[in-house]
């Protein structure tokens, strides 16, 4: 698997690729909204979380999909790439003492998040919110910074390629 990367200043990334109202609006339509520690609304100010960082290291991968697969199979097909890219992002986060962002969808560390039961996150060492959860446009990020054109399923089936996009905000 080849990880594609790009670097951009945090101020430029925030000004060009963030639309909180639009993307948090999409989050509100998801069943994970308010039910996962990785999803909004958060119990902290996301603008304050982004304020200290000066640069952003964006990383993505693509996964070719052979054959006809239903949309419901996407997470299973992405799982090996998700594990590898998550490890890469967490390593970069630790090296830089930064703040990593993972991927939208369900957390793959727990079968069920404890948030709705009032139980703290059990995997704060590795579970990270997605860029979308902070209002970032992952489609524009993928296309403009990484040269990856996101493909959306059609008629309940996946197209030829899946992609994962994450980032690390760094000092």
C-alpha positions in Angstrom: 0.0 0.0 0.0 1.4 3.4 -1.0 0.6 6.3 1.3 0.2 9.6 -0.5 1.1 12.7 1.5 1.1 16.5 1.3 2.0 19.3 3.7 0.2 22.6 4.0 0.2 25.4 6.6 -2.6 25.0 9.2 -3.9 28.5 8.6 -4.2 27.8 4.8 -5.8 24.4 5.4 -8.3 25.8 7.8 -9.2 28.7 5.6 -9.4 26.8 2.3 -10.8 23.3 3.4 -13.0 23.9 6.4 -16.7 24.7 6.4 -18.0 23.8 9.8 -21.7 24.5 9.2 -21.8 22.4 6.1 -19.8 19.3 7.3 -21.1 19.2 10.9 -24.5 19.5 9.3 -23.8 16.2 7.5 -22.6 14.7 10.8 -26.0 15.6 12.4 -27.6 13.3 9.8 -25.5 10.3 10.9 -26.5 7.9 13.6 -23.1 8.3 15.2 -23.8 12.0 16.0 -23.7 12.3 19.8 -23.3 8.6 20.2 -19.5 8.2 19.6 -16.6 9.9 21.3 -15.1 10.4 17.8 -18.2 12.3 16.6 -19.6 15.7 17.3 -20.9 17.4 19.4 -17.7 17.4 21.4 -17.4 18.5 25.0 -14.6 20.9 24.1 -14.1 23.7 21.6 -12.8 22.3 18.3 -11.5 25.8 17.3 -9.3 25.8 20.4 -8.1 22.3 19.6 -6.9 23.5 16.2 -5.4 26.9 17.3 -1.9 25.8 18.4 -0.9 24.0 15.2 1.1 25.6 12.4 1.2 22.9 9.7 -0.8 19.9 8.5 0.5 16.7 7.2 -2.3 15.1 5.1 -2.1 11.4 4.2 -4.3 9.1 2.1 -4.5 5.8 0.5 -6.6 4.2 -2.2 -7.9 0.7 -2.3 -8.8 -0.9 -5.6 -12.0 -2.8 -5.5 -12.2 -5.8 -7.8 -15.6 -7.2 -8.7 -19.0 -6.1 -7.7 -19.4 -5.3 -4.0 -22.3 -3.8 -2.1 -21.8 -0.5 -0.3 -22.2 -2.4 3.0 -18.9 -4.2 2.3 -16.8 -1.0 2.1 -15.6 -1.0 5.7 -14.4 -4.6 5.5 -12.6 -3.9 2.3 -10.9 -0.8 3.8 -10.0 -2.5 7.1 -6.4 -3.5 6.2 -5.6 -0.1 4.8 -7.3 1.6 7.7 -5.1 -0.2 10.2 -2.0 0.7 8.3 -2.8 4.3 7.7 -4.0 4.7 11.3 -0.7 3.4 12.5 1.2 5.8 10.2 -0.9 8.8 11.5 -0.4 7.9 15.1 3.3 7.5 14.6 3.5 10.9 13.0 1.4 12.3 15.8 3.8 10.9 18.4 6.9 12.0 16.6 5.7 15.6 16.1 3.7 15.8 19.4 0.8 16.8 17.1 -2.9 16.0 16.8 -4.0 13.2 14.4 -7.3 12.8 12.6 -8.6 9.4 11.4 -11.5 8.5 9.3 -15.2 8.8 9.3 -17.4 5.9 10.1 -17.5 3.7 13.2 -14.5 3.4 15.4 -12.8 0.1 14.7 -11.4 -0.3 18.2 -14.8 -1.0 20.0 -17.8 -2.9 18.8 -20.0 -0.3 20.5 -18.9 3.1 21.8 -19.5 3.7 25.5 -20.5 7.4 25.0 -24.3 6.7 25.0 -23.9 4.9 28.3 -21.7 7.6 29.8 -18.6 5.4 29.7 -15.3 7.3 28.7 -13.5 6.3 25.6 -11.5 3.1 26.2 -8.9 3.8 23.5 -7.8 7.4 23.9 -4.3 6.3 22.9 -5.4 5.4 19.4 -9.0 6.5 18.6 -9.1 9.8 16.7 -12.0 11.8 15.2 -12.2 12.3 11.5 -11.4 15.5 9.6 -15.1 15.8 8.8 -16.0 15.8 12.5 -14.0 19.1 12.8 -15.7 20.5 9.7 -13.1 19.7 7.0 -13.9 18.9 3.4 -12.2 15.5 2.8 -13.3 15.4 -0.8 -11.5 18.7 -1.6 -8.6 17.7 0.5 -8.2 14.4 -1.3 -8.5 15.9 -4.8 -6.6 19.2 -4.4 -3.8 18.1 -2.0 -3.4 14.4 -2.8 -4.7 14.1 -6.4 -7.2 11.4 -5.3 -10.7 11.7 -6.8 -13.2 10.2 -4.4 -15.7 7.8 -5.9 -19.1 7.4 -4.5 -21.2 4.2 -4.8 -24.0 3.9 -7.3 -27.2 1.9 -7.0 -26.1 0.3 -3.8 -22.7 -0.8 -5.2 -19.1 0.3 -4.8 -17.2 1.7 -7.8 -13.6 0.7 -8.6 -11.7 2.5 -5.8 -12.1 3.4 -2.2 -10.0 6.0 -0.4 -9.1 6.9 3.2 -7.8 10.4 4.1 -6.4 11.5 7.4 -4.1 14.1 8.7 -1.8 15.2 11.6 -1.8 18.8 12.7 1.7 19.7 13.9 3.5 22.5 15.8 
